Amino acid sequence: MNAHRIAAIPGDGIGREVLPVAQRVLDAVASRHGFELSWNELPWSCSWYAAHGAMMPPDGLDRLRDADAIFLGAIGQPGVPDHISQWGLLIPIRRAFDQYVNLRPVRLLPGLESPLRDCGRFDVAIVRENTEGEYSDVGGRFATPAGDVAVQESIFTRRGCERVLRFAFDLACDRGGRLISATKSNGIMHTMPFWDEVTAEVAAGHPGVDWRRMHIDALAARFITHPEDLDVVVGSSLFGDILSDVAAAVSGSLGVAPSANLDPTGDHPSMFEPVHGSAPDIAGRGVANPIAQVWCGALMLEHLGHPEAAADVLAAIEAVTAEPALRTRDLGGRATTEDVAAALTAALPPTSPLPH
Ligand SMILES: NC(=O)c1ccc[n+]([C@@H]2O[C@H](COP(=O)([O-])OP(=O)(O)OC[C@H]3O[C@@H](n4cnc5c(N)ncnc54)[C@H](O)[C@@H]3O)[C@@H](O)[C@H]2O)c1
């Protein structure tokens, strides 16, 4: 049987609760479609940091290199500064494996309500640059006679901007043909005008795409005032990160927002993880919404070349969100993580052949 090697990193908090749910659903759908997922579970996390003084072992990246994909829950735990957990695990993986596209599809799933009064159709793909930009380690803190100073540099390369913008414009061609590029060239005087220039160059090669640029502040407001107008939105690391949380909130909850860290060349493993974090406020209580993690699994199956299996997982998600009794607390319901897990597995389309 065709087996894909998946490195699974549950991480911290609710990551450890929602990742096993997704594994159950994916194993069930895989066996119906005649392939296997061979999980290599890795305990790297903030707890691992507490015991070992690092988020992963020194050969951690080498141990991930041969995986067909990486499936991650969430990282972060009170007591470990977030910059240590992010820069000790997530960011090194994204950069070492050149996962330069962070694709974050968001839509209003059947049955779910947006907190917006008049949210019609909401179906957006956010394409976030994932290897450079504002998330840089260039800078430092300095004591000066006038007091302490912190300097943080952003790095925007032509290669880095071009490749993510090309991905976004190509995606717009495959979707509704509309794209908005997030900028802030009125306030940020070097990197953002450069980003805008490269956007215009890439746009020239995609005459079929109806595109515009918008300042990030106005664009964030547009997610609230005209969510139905949005199709593909592309932005730098920081802007894409912020907009995806706004988009997740418009779609009902962070608990249903997936993301894929892609190396579109296929030279390295890509990584699939929810937009949400480890949610320490609800961790350990069995109430986390597993849908974002399961949707990440669907993105992973698609990436591994199993679009029909991915479509089955999405159909199961849609069947579950349509049922009010199966809503977790973040969606205003009372269902537990386990209730949703069982319902998702039961909702896998019956048209698929049954497991052997
Ligand atoms: N990729 C990642 O691993 C990642 C992403 C974001 C934040 N974090 C980390 O997670 C920790 C907590 O961060 P935060 O509180 O800012 O963001 P968070 O996403 O963990 O939680 C924000 C809010 O959303 C709720 N929520 C999130 N996911 C949910 C789910 N699946 N079901 C139900 N409710 C859910 C939480 O209960 C919380 O109220 C921090 O350490 C942060 O650094 C990690």
The ligand as an SDF file (V2000), in Angstrom:
LIG
                    3D

 44 48  0  0  0  0  0  0  0  0999 V2000
    1.5140   28.3570   15.0540 N   0  0  0  0  0  0  0  0  0  0  0  0
    1.5220   28.2970   16.3680 C   0  0  0  0  0  0  0  0  0  0  0  0
    1.9480   27.3110   16.9610 O   0  0  0  0  0  0  0  0  0  0  0  0
    0.9840   29.4760   17.1310 C   0  0  0  0  0  0  0  0  0  0  0  0
    0.1470   30.4250   16.5430 C   0  0  0  0  0  0  0  0  0  0  0  0
   -0.3750   31.4420   17.3420 C   0  0  0  0  0  0  0  0  0  0  0  0
   -0.0580   31.5120   18.6730 C   0  0  0  0  0  0  0  0  0  0  0  0
    0.7840   30.5700   19.2100 N   0  0  0  0  0  0  0  0  0  0  0  0
    1.0950   30.5420   20.6350 C   0  0  0  0  0  0  0  0  0  0  0  0
   -0.0540   30.0450   21.3370 O   0  0  0  0  0  0  0  0  0  0  0  0
   -0.0930   30.6310   22.6420 C   0  0  0  0  0  0  0  0  0  0  0  0
   -1.4330   31.2630   22.8810 C   0  0  0  0  0  0  0  0  0  0  0  0
   -1.5790   32.3580   21.9810 O   0  0  0  0  0  0  0  0  0  0  0  0
   -2.9010   33.2120   21.8030 P   0  0  0  0  0  0  0  0  0  0  0  0
   -3.7410   33.0500   23.0310 O   0  0  0  0  0  0  0  0  0  0  0  0
   -2.4950   34.5370   21.3410 O   0  0  0  0  0  0  0  0  0  0  0  0
   -3.6600   32.5630   20.5520 O   0  0  0  0  0  0  0  0  0  0  0  0
   -4.5350   31.2490   20.4760 P   0  0  0  0  0  0  0  0  0  0  0  0
   -4.8490   31.0470   19.0300 O   0  0  0  0  0  0  0  0  0  0  0  0
   -3.8840   30.1150   21.1570 O   0  0  0  0  0  0  0  0  0  0  0  0
   -5.9050   31.5840   21.2610 O   0  0  0  0  0  0  0  0  0  0  0  0
   -6.6620   32.7560   21.0180 C   0  0  0  0  0  0  0  0  0  0  0  0
   -8.1120   32.5260   21.4910 C   0  0  0  0  0  0  0  0  0  0  0  0
   -8.7740   31.6470   20.5880 O   0  0  0  0  0  0  0  0  0  0  0  0
   -9.2340   30.4890   21.2620 C   0  0  0  0  0  0  0  0  0  0  0  0
   -8.9630   29.3310   20.3970 N   0  0  0  0  0  0  0  0  0  0  0  0
   -7.8610   29.1640   19.6110 C   0  0  0  0  0  0  0  0  0  0  0  0
   -7.9340   27.9920   18.9790 N   0  0  0  0  0  0  0  0  0  0  0  0
   -9.0910   27.4070   19.3780 C   0  0  0  0  0  0  0  0  0  0  0  0
   -9.7080   26.1640   19.0780 C   0  0  0  0  0  0  0  0  0  0  0  0
   -9.1740   25.2810   18.2140 N   0  0  0  0  0  0  0  0  0  0  0  0
  -10.8890   25.8790   19.6790 N   0  0  0  0  0  0  0  0  0  0  0  0
  -11.4650   26.7410   20.5120 C   0  0  0  0  0  0  0  0  0  0  0  0
  -10.9190   27.9410   20.8310 N   0  0  0  0  0  0  0  0  0  0  0  0
   -9.7310   28.2630   20.2820 C   0  0  0  0  0  0  0  0  0  0  0  0
   -8.4350   30.4060   22.5560 C   0  0  0  0  0  0  0  0  0  0  0  0
   -9.1350   29.7170   23.5550 O   0  0  0  0  0  0  0  0  0  0  0  0
   -8.1840   31.8720   22.8600 C   0  0  0  0  0  0  0  0  0  0  0  0
   -9.2640   32.4000   23.5740 O   0  0  0  0  0  0  0  0  0  0  0  0
    1.0850   31.6050   22.7030 C   0  0  0  0  0  0  0  0  0  0  0  0
    2.1480   30.9690   23.3360 O   0  0  0  0  0  0  0  0  0  0  0  0
    1.4000   31.8870   21.2360 C   0  0  0  0  0  0  0  0  0  0  0  0
    2.7410   32.2270   20.9830 O   0  0  0  0  0  0  0  0  0  0  0  0
    1.2950   29.5540   18.4660 C   0  0  0  0  0  0  0  0  0  0  0  0
  1  2  1  0
  2  3  2  0
  2  4  1  0
  4  5  1  0
  4 44  2  0
  5  6  2  0
  6  7  1  0
  7  8  2  0
  8  9  1  0
  8 44  1  0
  9 10  1  0
  9 42  1  0
 10 11  1  0
 11 12  1  0
 11 40  1  0
 12 13  1  0
 13 14  1  0
 14 15  2  0
 14 16  1  0
 14 17  1  0
 17 18  1  0
 18 19  2  0
 18 20  1  0
 18 21  1  0
 21 22  1  0
 22 23  1  0
 23 24  1  0
 23 38  1  0
 24 25  1  0
 25 26  1  0
 25 36  1  0
 26 27  1  0
 26 35  1  0
 27 28  2  0
 28 29  1  0
 29 30  1  0
 29 35  2  0
 30 31  1  0
 30 32  2  0
 32 33  1  0
 33 34  2  0
 34 35  1  0
 36 37  1  0
 36 38  1  0
 38 39  1  0
 40 41  1  0
 40 42  1  0
 42 43  1  0
M  CHG  2   8   1  16  -1
M  END
$$$$
